[in-house]
Amino acid sequence: MKKTLRAFVAAAAIMTAPAVMAADIIVVSHGQANDPFWSVVKNGVDKAAKDSGANVSYRAPETFDMVAMSQLIDAAIVQEPDGIVVSIPDGDALGPSITKAVEAGIPVISMNSGSDVSASFGTLLHVGQDEFDAGKAAGKKLADMGGKVGICVNQEVGNVSLDLRCEGFAAGFGGNVTVVPTNNDPAEVEAKIKATLESNEDIDTIMGLGASLVGEPAVAAVEAVGRTGEVNVATFDMSAGFLQAVVDGKAAFAIDQQQFLQGYLPVIFLALNAEYGLIPGGNVPSGPNLITADKAGQVVELSAQGIR
């Protein structure tokens, strides 16, 4: 009888307890989920949604378009979510929309890009790496490897974060550095790097700003002109193909900013904030980590799985 009564009381408590509503969180990034880099970010977002039980929507413009991105943020504000995650590749263009969200009482966390301006817009914190410092560390490493004449290949001109990477690289490298603007087509990137190498045989260092879009084409271009082993190739971010090139001695290193965490942590933080009012007290650095040959083999498989 007592067991029956206890079971009845427990069931009644469950039925009458107020339901905990799942947090509604909107992620607005400048990178499409089908981009090799951003697909890893999206995987982090999806894992966080599953782990937290939050309702999460991932949105991005079809191309690198700051007007379209600001409109996506404005549309997210209208929905009055429990939190917004946003990347900030251009603070001047996106700042007004982000500030509008904060003024509307919506908690905002920035990720990936915008560490230098995020706080000025009222965001709670930033998850990512300092792009200038990461570029500077890479430049110093490449200079230590004997580099004197380098190029920094920028596949997304207008992205302030990528500009900072090149500026940091030049500061750390200390030698002769030229920025080579390209686009998001790996075939065109390879052709432009090949032509650049053929026009200046003194180039001994290539800094890429994305593994799949620039790093792998750079390795192929160096091979095409017969200078493998003479030209050091490094890149921001990782791909299974580029990591294998590092293992094989065809590339120097990759810079891992752990973009899975950039997608995962902001969603978790906002879900915890919505339910318990918990939030970290400051920015969370997700990188940089230099992945050299001694480490590359360990993360090739994870990169292929869309985690690293």
Secondary structure, 3 states (H helix, E strand, C coil): CHHHHHHHHHHHHHHHCCCCCCCEEEEECCCCCCCHHHHHHHHHHHHHHHHHCCEEEEECCCCCCHHHHHHHHHHHHHCCCCEEEECCCCHHHHHHHHHHHHHCCCCEEEEECCCCCHHHHCCCEEEECCHHHHHHHHHHHHHHCCCCEEEEEECCCCCHHHHHHHHHHHHHHCCEEEEEECCCCHHHHHHHHHHHHHHCCCCCEEEECCHHHHHHHHHHHHHHCCCCCCCEEEEECCCHHHHHHHHCCCCCEEEECCHHHHHHHHHHHHHHHHHHCCCCCCCEECCCEEECHHHHHHHHHHHHCCCC
